[in-house]
Amino acid sequence: MPATQFAGATNLCYNCQKDNQPNLRRCARCQIARYCSPECQKQHWKTTHKALCFDRKERFSSSPSGSPDATLDQQMKDFAKWMEKWQEPVLDWALFAANLANQTPDFLRDHCFYAVLERRQDVRAHAPSQSRFRVNAAGMRPDSEVLDELRLVELIDTGTGYGREVIDAFNNVPRSPSILRFCISLPACNVFANAANPISLVVSRLDAEADRLTDRLRGESRLLGVALAAAWQQQFGEHVSAGNTTGHLSLFKSVKESLLEHAEKMAAVD
């Protein structure tokens, strides 16, 4: 299930939405949107991408001549590369944050993982793309709160339609109790990325026992969910800054082992 705004998968056409396509061409202006054919690129430009691409160029303007601000332009490129590395790991972290074993069955229908990023100034320009940003805020948020944030973009829109597109992109992501979603914001460039995966796919990236994270009827599942919900808040930002895209795997393993060790000690006492 692909990203729908800005940071789409590298093998997805932004127009026809067909997945697993090799050798996609990038939009020459933004270097983000990808297309399987010139026809798809032309159609998407007319219906959607023209407003988005133009709005960004206007935002990057730093002089009367209209030349782009190199810093913001580079942030956009860095953000796209960061998303290519982090899209799946962020959804995996979102599973920990969601704590589904302790939520109502419909929790994911109106909640998503929302994160705000900032370009790190303490890393060199050519640092690995996955370590170029830090997390300013993150967590599961009601969709209504996220939409309030997105509507601020619409309020300052200068008539390009970009603000409306941001909201539509968020609303068009499939909603279901079995689908995890995220919305990631980069305020410096006024851009957002949305993505979604079925829970079953996220679980499959962890291990065979990860389905316990969603079982509301098992006490050990509820305990594991609480432990991971507490641990991710401490470690997510650290792993993002370090560029460690596999940090969630080691966290999941260590939390499971810690709970198992605790259970064994309790059993020995009994």
Backbone bond lengths (Angstrom), bond angles and torsions (degrees), N, CA, C in turn:
res aa  C-N    CA-C-N  psi(-1)  N-CA   C-N-CA  omega(-1)  CA-C   N-CA-C  phi
1 M - - - 1.465 - - 1.525 107.60 -
2 P 1.311 119.16 112.70 1.457 122.63 -167.29 1.514 114.67 -79.89
3 A 1.329 114.62 165.62 1.457 120.12 169.47 1.519 107.58 -69.19
4 T 1.320 116.41 152.11 1.454 119.37 -175.78 1.517 113.55 -115.84
5 Q 1.311 117.49 -11.01 1.465 119.31 -177.57 1.512 109.50 -137.05
6 F 1.307 115.63 114.33 1.445 122.67 170.74 1.505 114.90 73.83
7 A 1.319 117.39 -60.68 1.454 118.30 -170.48 1.514 111.33 -103.66
8 G 1.284 115.93 58.05 1.451 119.73 -178.53 1.505 112.24 -72.08
9 A 1.302 115.97 167.94 1.457 120.58 179.48 1.519 109.82 -63.92
10 T 1.314 116.86 152.64 1.455 121.44 -175.88 1.518 112.85 -70.57
11 N 1.318 118.64 -15.25 1.462 120.89 -178.73 1.524 112.45 -114.47
12 L 1.342 116.06 26.14 1.461 121.37 -178.66 1.525 110.36 -117.27
13 C 1.327 116.25 131.15 1.463 120.33 174.33 1.518 108.75 -78.71
14 Y 1.333 117.46 128.65 1.459 121.73 -176.24 1.528 112.29 -71.12
15 N 1.326 117.62 -16.43 1.458 119.64 -178.91 1.526 112.54 -96.15
16 C 1.314 117.36 -60.12 1.470 119.76 -176.55 1.523 112.59 -85.86
17 Q 1.366 116.83 -11.23 1.461 122.58 175.49 1.527 113.29 67.46
18 K 1.332 117.52 14.26 1.457 119.87 176.69 1.514 109.44 -72.99
19 D 1.315 115.34 134.66 1.466 121.78 -174.12 1.522 111.01 -97.21
20 N 1.345 114.96 169.37 1.471 122.85 174.80 1.525 112.78 56.91
21 Q 1.323 115.57 44.83 1.459 119.82 178.39 1.521 110.06 -109.31
22 P 1.328 117.87 126.25 1.463 120.88 -179.69 1.534 111.52 -82.26
23 N 1.314 116.26 162.51 1.467 123.17 170.92 1.526 113.95 56.77
24 L 1.328 115.49 45.34 1.461 119.03 176.81 1.529 110.07 -74.70
25 R 1.323 116.43 145.84 1.466 121.57 177.43 1.523 109.22 -92.04
26 R 1.333 116.74 143.24 1.463 122.36 178.55 1.526 110.21 -93.97
27 C 1.327 114.18 151.93 1.464 119.56 170.70 1.523 108.02 -63.72
28 A 1.333 117.21 129.51 1.459 120.99 -176.03 1.520 112.60 -67.62
29 R 1.346 117.54 -25.04 1.463 120.55 -176.16 1.522 112.44 -83.00
30 C 1.328 117.15 -44.72 1.462 118.62 -174.95 1.523 113.27 -105.78
31 Q 1.330 116.69 -17.54 1.464 121.13 -179.47 1.525 113.20 60.33
32 I 1.327 116.52 22.27 1.460 121.08 -178.66 1.523 111.01 -115.23
33 A 1.312 116.11 -60.45 1.467 120.62 -177.16 1.524 110.24 -63.31
34 R 1.334 115.58 143.63 1.464 121.76 -177.27 1.523 110.41 -126.93
35 Y 1.339 115.48 148.16 1.456 119.82 -175.98 1.526 110.86 -141.42
36 C 1.340 114.36 148.79 1.461 119.70 -178.51 1.519 112.16 -86.88
37 S 1.347 117.13 -15.14 1.465 119.84 -178.16 1.520 109.64 -157.44
38 P 1.330 117.13 160.00 1.470 119.73 175.56 1.529 111.78 -60.31
39 E 1.334 116.27 -33.16 1.459 119.78 -179.72 1.535 111.21 -64.22
40 C 1.337 116.42 -43.74 1.464 119.92 178.56 1.521 110.68 -64.83
41 Q 1.327 116.58 -38.78 1.456 119.58 -179.84 1.525 111.01 -64.51
42 K 1.328 116.96 -43.48 1.464 120.88 179.58 1.531 111.46 -64.09
43 Q 1.332 116.55 -42.55 1.462 119.72 -179.11 1.524 111.35 -65.65
44 H 1.339 116.61 -42.92 1.460 120.13 -179.64 1.526 111.04 -67.14
45 W 1.331 116.61 -35.15 1.466 120.28 178.36 1.529 110.11 -63.14
46 K 1.309 117.32 -42.21 1.461 120.72 -177.53 1.523 112.08 -70.41
47 T 1.328 116.20 -38.72 1.468 119.53 -172.35 1.528 114.14 -91.56
48 T 1.338 117.12 -29.22 1.466 118.79 -170.49 1.523 114.00 -141.16
49 H 1.322 116.39 -54.73 1.453 119.97 -163.48 1.528 113.83 -72.49
50 K 1.313 118.02 -23.41 1.459 120.31 -178.50 1.522 111.40 -58.25
51 A 1.332 116.64 -44.86 1.470 120.31 -179.68 1.512 111.18 -65.65
52 L 1.318 117.25 -41.94 1.458 121.39 -178.62 1.518 111.03 -66.04
53 C 1.304 117.05 -49.65 1.459 121.33 -176.22 1.530 110.46 -64.86
54 F 1.307 116.80 -44.13 1.459 120.63 -179.50 1.524 111.16 -64.76
55 D 1.326 116.26 -41.40 1.460 120.03 -178.52 1.516 110.93 -60.68
56 R 1.295 117.36 -40.97 1.461 120.69 179.35 1.519 111.30 -65.08
57 K 1.323 117.54 -41.54 1.456 119.94 179.15 1.529 110.31 -63.12
58 E 1.311 115.89 -39.43 1.459 119.26 177.72 1.525 111.00 -63.91
59 R 1.315 115.88 -40.38 1.463 119.59 -178.49 1.512 111.17 -66.83
60 F 1.332 117.30 -32.17 1.453 121.19 -178.20 1.524 112.60 -81.04
61 S 1.323 117.01 -6.13 1.455 119.80 -177.95 1.524 110.41 -64.90
62 S 1.328 116.66 126.70 1.462 120.34 -176.79 1.523 112.57 -124.49
63 S 1.314 117.48 8.59 1.456 120.23 -179.90 1.515 109.47 -152.29
64 P 1.342 117.52 161.13 1.458 120.25 179.25 1.521 112.74 -58.18
65 S 1.325 116.65 -25.28 1.449 119.17 -179.30 1.520 112.22 -77.65
66 G 1.327 115.89 -12.31 1.455 119.07 177.02 1.509 114.19 86.77
67 S 1.327 118.35 13.45 1.459 119.54 178.96 1.522 109.61 -70.36
68 P 1.353 118.51 142.28 1.465 120.66 -175.08 1.516 112.51 -70.95
69 D 1.302 115.58 146.85 1.453 121.75 173.82 1.518 108.26 -72.83
70 A 1.321 117.07 115.14 1.461 121.10 -173.51 1.514 112.15 -61.99
71 T 1.336 116.57 -34.81 1.459 120.11 -178.29 1.523 111.27 -65.39
72 L 1.332 117.08 -48.36 1.453 120.44 179.47 1.523 111.24 -67.82
73 D 1.300 117.06 -38.72 1.462 120.59 178.89 1.527 109.99 -61.34
74 Q 1.332 116.51 -41.86 1.460 119.91 179.15 1.519 110.99 -68.22
75 Q 1.331 116.98 -35.64 1.464 119.69 176.90 1.522 110.84 -60.44
76 M 1.341 116.72 -39.89 1.457 120.03 178.58 1.523 110.85 -61.93
77 K 1.313 116.00 -44.40 1.465 119.69 179.88 1.526 110.41 -66.13
78 D 1.330 116.04 -40.19 1.471 119.90 177.99 1.522 110.71 -63.34
79 F 1.327 116.12 -39.64 1.463 120.85 -179.33 1.528 110.84 -63.03
80 A 1.323 116.04 -42.03 1.466 119.74 179.41 1.530 110.83 -63.21
81 K 1.332 116.09 -43.54 1.464 119.56 178.93 1.529 110.98 -66.57
82 W 1.341 116.39 -39.30 1.462 120.71 178.87 1.522 110.17 -60.80
83 M 1.339 116.72 -42.97 1.448 120.55 -178.75 1.518 112.07 -64.46
84 E 1.319 116.91 -35.00 1.458 119.55 178.61 1.529 110.74 -61.72
85 K 1.328 116.70 -33.87 1.461 121.47 -179.28 1.530 111.89 -83.76
86 W 1.330 116.63 -33.08 1.461 120.24 -166.91 1.523 115.40 -106.40
87 Q 1.319 119.35 -6.31 1.464 119.50 -173.78 1.533 111.86 -55.97
88 E 1.306 118.13 -52.24 1.465 120.37 -179.68 1.528 112.09 -69.56
89 P 1.338 120.13 -45.96 1.468 119.10 177.99 1.526 113.94 -57.73
90 V 1.336 118.01 -37.73 1.460 119.66 179.18 1.528 110.68 -63.68
91 L 1.323 116.88 -40.89 1.461 119.55 177.27 1.522 111.14 -64.92
92 D 1.331 117.22 -33.37 1.466 120.21 176.19 1.531 110.47 -67.19
93 W 1.331 116.40 -43.65 1.474 119.95 175.55 1.528 110.13 -61.76
94 A 1.328 116.70 -36.23 1.456 120.46 179.82 1.527 111.49 -61.62
95 L 1.324 116.98 -32.52 1.458 119.93 177.40 1.522 110.50 -62.99
96 F 1.341 116.31 -39.55 1.476 119.48 177.18 1.529 110.10 -65.50
97 A 1.326 115.81 -44.20 1.468 120.21 -177.31 1.526 111.66 -65.73
98 A 1.317 116.48 -32.41 1.465 120.21 -175.99 1.526 112.75 -68.10
99 N 1.353 116.43 -30.52 1.475 119.72 177.41 1.531 110.48 51.08
100 L 1.322 115.99 51.92 1.464 121.68 -169.17 1.523 114.05 -63.26
101 A 1.316 117.76 -29.79 1.474 119.67 -179.52 1.522 111.65 -65.18
102 N 1.336 116.22 -15.45 1.470 120.21 -179.37 1.532 112.14 -116.99
103 Q 1.327 116.34 19.49 1.461 121.05 178.79 1.515 110.37 -115.20
104 T 1.317 116.47 168.83 1.456 121.11 174.39 1.533 109.15 -71.08
105 P 1.324 118.36 156.29 1.473 120.63 -177.16 1.521 114.33 -57.38
106 D 1.328 118.56 -30.17 1.465 121.71 -176.59 1.528 113.52 -95.64
107 F 1.311 117.76 13.08 1.463 121.84 -173.21 1.532 112.70 -52.50
108 L 1.327 118.00 -44.84 1.464 120.91 -174.71 1.527 113.02 -76.00
109 R 1.298 117.03 -10.59 1.465 118.78 178.91 1.523 111.44 -67.15
110 D 1.330 116.69 -29.58 1.471 118.95 -178.22 1.532 112.79 -133.73
111 H 1.335 116.80 23.29 1.466 121.62 173.80 1.529 109.71 -133.21
112 C 1.317 116.02 143.87 1.464 120.53 175.25 1.527 108.91 -140.11
113 F 1.321 114.81 166.24 1.460 121.01 177.15 1.523 107.59 -86.35
114 Y 1.335 116.56 122.04 1.467 121.66 -176.68 1.521 108.48 -119.60
115 A 1.328 115.98 128.93 1.464 120.56 -179.02 1.523 110.02 -133.69
116 V 1.319 115.70 144.28 1.462 122.69 177.73 1.526 107.95 -115.14
117 L 1.328 116.14 124.86 1.455 121.62 -176.96 1.523 111.76 -108.87
118 E 1.327 113.92 158.67 1.457 121.69 175.18 1.525 107.99 -140.82
119 R 1.334 116.06 137.95 1.467 120.04 178.37 1.518 109.44 -67.26
120 R 1.305 117.35 128.24 1.463 121.47 179.37 1.532 109.83 -71.41
121 Q 1.315 115.84 133.75 1.459 121.10 177.96 1.524 111.73 -96.40
122 D 1.342 115.58 -6.36 1.463 119.55 -176.05 1.525 112.71 -99.19
123 V 1.329 117.12 15.11 1.457 120.18 177.18 1.521 108.71 -122.41
124 R 1.296 116.15 151.92 1.462 120.38 -178.41 1.531 110.31 -69.31
125 A 1.319 115.08 160.24 1.466 120.56 -174.92 1.519 112.15 -60.13
126 H 1.327 116.92 -32.17 1.459 120.14 -176.49 1.531 112.44 -104.48
127 A 1.314 116.39 26.17 1.466 119.97 175.03 1.529 108.33 -64.25
128 P 1.333 117.45 157.72 1.473 119.46 177.49 1.516 111.23 -51.74
129 S 1.325 116.55 137.14 1.457 120.87 -173.76 1.523 113.08 -57.89
130 Q 1.329 117.06 -30.50 1.465 119.19 -176.72 1.523 113.58 -75.12
131 S 1.342 117.55 -6.99 1.469 119.71 -178.13 1.524 112.80 -116.57
132 R 1.316 118.77 17.59 1.458 121.33 -173.73 1.527 114.73 -89.60
133 F 1.336 117.34 -3.56 1.457 119.87 -178.20 1.521 111.10 -127.96
134 R 1.328 114.85 155.96 1.458 121.19 172.48 1.526 108.48 -119.98
135 V 1.330 115.17 158.86 1.461 121.54 -179.91 1.516 109.24 -95.07
136 N 1.314 116.99 121.21 1.462 121.28 175.76 1.521 112.55 -88.68
137 A 1.316 116.51 -30.35 1.469 121.35 178.40 1.515 107.80 -161.42
138 A 1.333 116.45 148.32 1.462 120.09 178.71 1.518 109.78 -163.45
139 G 1.314 115.90 151.45 1.453 120.82 175.95 1.512 111.33 158.81
140 M 1.321 116.27 170.98 1.457 121.53 174.68 1.521 108.51 -72.66
141 R 1.328 116.42 129.91 1.459 121.32 -178.53 1.529 109.93 -130.50
142 P 1.316 118.21 145.88 1.467 119.60 171.54 1.521 109.64 -61.22
143 D 1.319 117.07 143.85 1.461 120.31 178.81 1.520 111.49 -56.23
144 S 1.320 116.89 -34.71 1.464 120.36 -178.23 1.529 111.15 -61.39
145 E 1.332 117.21 -37.56 1.466 120.50 179.17 1.528 111.02 -70.53
146 V 1.332 116.44 -40.16 1.465 120.02 178.56 1.522 109.61 -64.08
147 L 1.309 117.01 -41.74 1.470 120.35 179.09 1.521 111.32 -62.96
148 D 1.316 117.54 -34.78 1.464 120.01 175.75 1.521 110.69 -59.98
149 E 1.331 116.22 -39.63 1.469 120.65 177.73 1.533 110.48 -66.10
150 L 1.319 116.34 -43.01 1.459 120.20 -177.31 1.524 111.73 -68.78
151 R 1.313 116.70 -31.16 1.472 119.45 -179.52 1.525 111.67 -67.23
152 L 1.309 117.03 -21.53 1.464 119.53 174.99 1.522 110.63 -63.80
153 V 1.341 115.99 -33.47 1.464 120.07 176.94 1.519 109.73 -66.13
154 E 1.322 116.15 -41.02 1.459 119.82 179.36 1.533 111.16 -64.39
155 L 1.329 117.21 -34.63 1.461 120.91 -178.52 1.528 112.22 -66.35
156 I 1.342 116.27 -33.36 1.468 119.02 -178.05 1.519 112.11 -98.26
157 D 1.326 116.82 4.40 1.466 120.66 178.71 1.529 109.23 -61.76
158 T 1.319 115.43 138.83 1.468 120.85 -177.08 1.521 112.90 -95.74
159 G 1.308 117.32 22.12 1.462 120.02 177.39 1.509 114.61 101.38
160 T 1.319 118.46 5.14 1.467 120.39 -178.19 1.524 112.16 -82.66
161 G 1.336 117.74 -18.48 1.458 120.91 -176.19 1.511 113.42 91.01
162 Y 1.339 116.01 -0.28 1.462 119.10 -177.39 1.533 111.96 -63.77
163 G 1.330 117.43 -40.13 1.455 120.31 -179.49 1.517 112.01 -59.62
164 R 1.336 115.99 -41.82 1.461 120.15 177.57 1.522 110.62 -65.77
165 E 1.315 116.31 -37.22 1.464 120.60 -179.00 1.527 111.19 -65.67
166 V 1.340 116.51 -38.58 1.463 120.74 178.45 1.528 110.32 -59.56
167 I 1.337 115.91 -45.37 1.459 120.52 179.98 1.526 110.99 -66.75
168 D 1.330 116.71 -43.06 1.465 120.09 179.71 1.523 110.94 -62.87
169 A 1.328 116.78 -38.76 1.462 119.69 -179.80 1.520 110.73 -62.52
170 F 1.333 116.27 -41.09 1.458 120.19 177.67 1.530 111.09 -65.92
171 N 1.326 116.66 -44.77 1.459 120.61 -177.40 1.524 113.00 -69.60
172 N 1.322 117.52 -23.82 1.462 121.06 -176.90 1.528 113.46 -82.48
173 V 1.321 117.37 -9.65 1.462 119.43 176.83 1.531 108.18 -69.47
174 P 1.329 118.54 130.83 1.476 120.63 -177.78 1.523 112.05 -56.57
175 R 1.324 115.60 139.42 1.463 122.04 177.92 1.514 109.72 -116.03
176 S 1.318 115.23 132.03 1.459 120.91 -179.68 1.521 108.60 -165.72
177 P 1.323 118.43 152.33 1.465 120.57 175.36 1.525 112.84 -63.48
178 S 1.334 116.48 -12.52 1.465 120.19 -178.65 1.525 112.98 -108.78
179 I 1.340 117.26 13.50 1.471 121.19 -178.43 1.519 110.25 -124.57
180 L 1.328 116.18 128.86 1.468 122.55 174.18 1.522 108.88 -92.15
181 R 1.320 116.66 136.20 1.462 121.54 179.66 1.521 110.47 -127.26
182 F 1.327 115.81 153.34 1.465 118.76 168.49 1.515 109.93 -135.13
183 C 1.321 114.34 156.40 1.460 122.94 170.56 1.518 105.92 -132.84
184 I 1.327 116.93 121.22 1.458 121.52 -178.60 1.519 109.51 -114.79
185 S 1.314 115.70 130.67 1.455 122.36 -175.95 1.525 110.96 -110.66
186 L 1.332 115.34 137.70 1.462 122.09 170.62 1.530 106.69 -120.89
187 P 1.344 117.19 88.11 1.471 121.14 -172.08 1.531 113.68 -58.72
188 A 1.324 118.36 -31.96 1.459 120.04 -177.37 1.521 111.75 -58.63
189 C 1.335 116.43 -30.68 1.457 120.93 -179.62 1.526 112.87 -112.64
190 N 1.341 114.88 0.79 1.461 119.96 177.40 1.524 111.87 59.48
191 V 1.329 116.39 42.10 1.462 120.69 -179.16 1.527 109.96 -126.55
192 F 1.330 114.19 161.38 1.454 121.23 -175.35 1.521 108.83 -140.57
193 A 1.328 115.08 154.50 1.458 120.89 174.02 1.517 108.48 -131.03
194 N 1.322 116.07 135.47 1.455 122.16 177.82 1.518 109.38 -120.01
195 A 1.320 116.47 144.16 1.455 120.60 174.85 1.512 109.20 -152.86
196 A 1.325 115.95 161.69 1.466 120.66 179.52 1.516 109.63 -152.20
197 N 1.314 115.80 147.76 1.467 123.36 174.27 1.520 109.31 -140.62
198 P 1.323 117.88 145.11 1.465 119.12 169.77 1.526 109.67 -61.25
199 I 1.313 117.15 145.28 1.461 120.68 179.28 1.520 110.58 -56.66
200 S 1.324 116.73 -38.02 1.463 120.39 -178.96 1.522 111.63 -59.04
201 L 1.338 116.95 -35.99 1.461 120.32 179.11 1.522 110.86 -71.79
202 V 1.320 116.60 -41.26 1.460 120.47 178.27 1.528 109.98 -62.44
203 V 1.314 116.19 -44.86 1.466 121.01 179.39 1.520 110.92 -60.17
204 S 1.323 116.79 -39.39 1.467 120.30 -177.58 1.520 112.33 -64.99
205 R 1.346 116.80 -21.40 1.464 119.82 178.73 1.522 111.80 -82.08
206 L 1.314 117.22 -11.87 1.460 120.52 -179.88 1.523 109.37 -92.58
207 D 1.329 117.71 -88.76 1.461 120.04 172.84 1.516 109.48 -162.00
208 A 1.329 115.88 -178.90 1.459 120.87 -172.60 1.521 112.60 -64.08
209 E 1.334 117.39 -21.67 1.458 120.53 -177.28 1.526 112.94 -95.45
210 A 1.318 116.43 0.09 1.462 119.26 -174.54 1.520 112.83 -67.53
211 D 1.339 117.51 -19.62 1.454 118.34 179.11 1.523 112.28 -63.71
212 R 1.331 115.98 -14.09 1.465 119.65 176.19 1.528 111.45 -64.21
213 L 1.317 116.45 -20.93 1.460 119.75 -178.21 1.526 112.70 -66.92
214 T 1.314 117.47 -17.03 1.464 120.15 -176.14 1.528 112.97 -111.60
215 D 1.318 118.07 0.95 1.467 121.71 -175.47 1.529 110.62 -87.15
216 R 1.336 116.34 104.06 1.462 121.21 -176.85 1.531 113.04 -76.13
217 L 1.325 116.97 -10.42 1.460 120.42 -174.90 1.519 113.62 -97.43
218 R 1.322 116.74 -3.81 1.464 119.83 -178.59 1.530 109.78 -110.05
219 G 1.315 115.15 128.55 1.458 119.65 -179.84 1.511 112.70 -61.13
220 E 1.324 117.80 -38.80 1.463 120.13 -179.37 1.530 110.98 -67.69
221 S 1.327 116.69 -31.27 1.465 120.03 176.74 1.522 110.75 -66.90
222 R 1.321 115.66 -42.00 1.457 119.99 179.77 1.529 110.67 -65.99
223 L 1.323 115.88 -37.55 1.468 120.60 178.47 1.522 110.69 -68.12
224 L 1.325 116.75 -43.28 1.464 121.05 178.00 1.524 110.48 -62.20
225 G 1.336 116.10 -40.77 1.458 119.79 179.34 1.515 112.61 -62.19
226 V 1.323 116.65 -42.66 1.468 121.34 179.22 1.529 110.20 -63.89
227 A 1.339 116.77 -42.73 1.464 120.75 -178.52 1.524 111.37 -64.16
228 L 1.321 117.04 -43.39 1.463 120.71 -179.93 1.525 111.35 -70.61
229 A 1.334 116.88 -36.10 1.467 120.52 178.74 1.518 111.05 -63.35
230 A 1.335 116.09 -33.34 1.465 119.73 177.43 1.526 111.02 -77.52
231 A 1.330 116.37 -39.52 1.469 120.44 -174.88 1.526 112.52 -71.71
232 W 1.337 118.50 -37.33 1.458 119.44 -175.63 1.522 111.13 -63.25
233 Q 1.331 117.77 -34.54 1.457 120.59 -179.13 1.524 111.76 -62.88
234 Q 1.308 116.70 -31.95 1.459 121.22 179.86 1.524 112.11 -80.28
235 Q 1.326 116.98 -30.44 1.461 119.36 -168.17 1.528 115.79 -110.87
236 F 1.312 118.87 -21.28 1.459 120.71 -176.06 1.529 111.67 -56.90
237 G 1.316 116.42 -53.44 1.459 120.11 -178.88 1.515 112.94 -60.78
238 E 1.331 116.59 -38.06 1.461 120.55 179.45 1.524 111.39 -63.36
239 H 1.328 116.23 -44.18 1.462 119.95 -179.27 1.527 111.75 -69.05
240 V 1.334 117.06 -35.73 1.460 119.73 177.77 1.523 110.19 -64.09
241 S 1.330 117.63 -47.55 1.463 120.76 179.83 1.517 111.68 -61.85
242 A 1.338 115.72 -34.87 1.465 120.20 -179.98 1.522 112.36 -79.81
243 G 1.329 116.71 -10.53 1.463 119.89 -178.44 1.514 112.97 74.21
244 N 1.326 116.35 22.25 1.461 121.26 -177.02 1.525 110.23 -89.50
245 T 1.310 117.26 92.94 1.463 121.48 -175.54 1.524 113.64 -77.79
246 T 1.323 117.62 -3.04 1.469 120.39 177.82 1.528 112.05 -114.44
247 G 1.321 117.23 11.55 1.455 120.92 -176.88 1.516 113.55 -62.13
248 H 1.335 116.85 -30.53 1.464 119.93 179.90 1.525 112.03 -65.33
249 L 1.325 116.46 -28.65 1.468 119.81 -179.46 1.523 110.91 -69.19
250 S 1.333 115.79 -44.31 1.464 119.04 178.87 1.521 111.04 -67.96
251 L 1.341 116.86 -35.10 1.463 120.08 177.35 1.527 110.64 -63.80
252 F 1.315 116.48 -46.69 1.460 120.53 -179.54 1.530 110.26 -59.24
253 K 1.307 116.40 -43.20 1.464 120.57 -179.82 1.523 111.55 -64.76
254 S 1.327 116.51 -44.88 1.465 119.59 -176.79 1.525 111.79 -67.74
255 V 1.331 117.75 -37.94 1.461 120.84 179.14 1.525 109.84 -66.78
256 K 1.322 117.18 -42.67 1.465 120.02 177.92 1.526 111.26 -60.59
257 E 1.335 115.14 -45.42 1.462 119.41 -178.41 1.524 111.03 -64.72
258 S 1.322 116.86 -38.29 1.457 120.81 179.63 1.532 111.01 -64.78
259 L 1.323 116.24 -42.61 1.466 119.84 178.90 1.526 111.19 -67.18
260 L 1.318 116.74 -37.39 1.457 120.40 178.69 1.525 110.57 -65.26
261 E 1.323 115.30 -43.00 1.463 119.88 178.72 1.523 110.46 -62.44
262 H 1.323 116.32 -41.39 1.461 119.99 178.22 1.525 111.06 -63.41
263 A 1.340 116.44 -42.25 1.457 120.45 -179.85 1.522 111.21 -63.54
264 E 1.329 116.74 -38.67 1.462 120.82 179.47 1.522 111.21 -66.66
265 K 1.327 116.71 -38.04 1.463 120.38 178.34 1.525 110.39 -66.35
266 M 1.314 116.18 -41.66 1.450 119.98 178.96 1.520 111.20 -64.73
267 A 1.324 115.94 -38.35 1.458 119.94 178.64 1.518 111.15 -66.00
268 A 1.332 115.82 -36.90 1.461 120.13 179.62 1.522 111.12 -66.51
269 V 1.329 116.55 -35.66 1.462 120.95 178.87 1.520 110.48 -66.70
270 D 1.348 114.93 -40.95 1.461 119.25 179.55 1.534 111.23 -65.81
